[in-house]
Amino acid sequence: MNYTIEKIITYEVTRQTFLIKLDNNERYIFKYGNFDSSALKLISEHDLPHVARILDVTDKSMLTEFVNGNSLD
């Protein structure tokens, strides 16, 4: 899978978040840091309204769908 980093959303010592774009123009959110992968894998098994789908998760990274819109901040 070839991708480019389209935007750095957060960049901290312990956690980074990037908007990535694949060669086919699909966009995803990639997060790098420490995660509770067992809890996130459980969440990813359910279709939850108002929650971005978790596509892949490890102890050190997570890939989620990109939802275009305004930040909740």
Order of alpha helices (4+ residues) and beta strands (2+ residues): beta-beta-beta-alpha-beta-beta
